[in-house]
């Protein structure tokens, strides 16, 4: 229905796999995901969280920095780790990292 409207009425090129209606829990966009908020009397509200794929990518990057087999001094390693962590915090400042999608 939505696909036909976009294709025929608006004459927009669309990919059927990407152009559909999703529930927020099953939807990820640019490394962000959504989880429902569980509060008394609140229904249908969602919270922005880090997607599983982005979280895994961050963990892999930290593991690669802290490998003992990489030839670098402790000072260089800590400096690089600091840059990565600072970038992560700035990028994901608006979301709650306690919950993961």
C-alpha positions in Angstrom: 0.0 0.0 0.0 2.7 2.5 1.0 5.0 1.1 -1.6 2.4 1.6 -4.4 1.7 5.2 -3.2 5.3 6.1 -3.4 5.9 4.4 -6.7 2.8 5.3 -8.7 1.4 8.5 -7.2 4.6 10.3 -6.2 6.8 8.5 -8.8 9.6 8.0 -6.4 12.2 5.2 -6.9 12.0 2.9 -3.9 13.5 -0.4 -2.8 10.8 -2.7 -1.5 13.1 -4.2 1.2 13.9 -0.8 2.7 10.6 1.0 2.2 8.2 -0.5 4.7 6.6 0.2 8.0 8.4 -1.2 11.0 7.7 -1.3 14.7 10.3 0.9 16.5 11.7 -2.1 18.4 12.6 -3.8 15.1 14.0 -0.7 13.4 17.6 0.5 13.4 18.8 3.7 11.7 22.4 5.0 11.5 23.6 2.9 14.4 20.6 3.8 16.6 17.9 1.5 17.9 14.7 1.9 20.0 13.5 0.2 23.2 10.1 0.7 24.9 9.9 2.8 28.0 8.3 0.9 30.9 6.6 3.3 33.2 3.2 3.1 34.8 0.6 4.8 32.7 3.0 5.4 29.7 2.4 3.3 26.6 3.8 3.6 23.1 6.9 5.7 24.1 10.4 4.6 23.0 13.9 5.5 24.0 16.9 5.9 21.7 19.7 3.4 22.3 22.9 2.2 20.6 22.3 -0.6 18.1 23.8 -4.0 18.7 26.0 -3.7 15.6 27.4 -0.4 16.7 28.0 -1.6 20.2 29.9 -4.6 18.9 32.0 -2.5 16.6 33.0 -0.3 19.5 34.0 -3.3 21.6 36.0 -4.8 18.7 37.9 -1.5 18.3 38.7 -1.4 22.1 40.0 -5.0 21.9 42.2 -4.2 19.0 43.7 -1.2 20.8 44.4 -3.1 24.0 46.0 -6.2 22.3 49.4 -6.9 23.9 50.8 -8.0 20.5 50.5 -4.4 19.0 54.0 -2.8 19.1 53.4 0.5 20.9 54.2 2.1 24.2 51.8 2.3 27.1 51.5 6.1 26.7 50.6 5.8 23.0 48.1 3.0 23.7 46.4 5.1 26.4 46.3 8.2 24.2 44.7 6.2 21.4 42.2 4.6 23.8 41.3 8.1 25.2 40.7 9.4 21.7 38.4 6.5 20.8 36.4 6.7 24.0 36.0 10.5 23.7 34.8 10.2 20.2 32.3 7.5 21.3 30.9 9.6 24.1 30.5 12.7 21.9 28.8 10.7 19.1 26.4 8.9 21.4 25.8 11.8 23.9 22.1 12.0 23.4 21.2 8.4 23.9 21.1 6.1 26.9 23.8 3.5 26.7 22.5 1.5 29.6 19.9 -0.2 27.4 20.9 -1.9 24.2 18.5 -2.8 21.3 
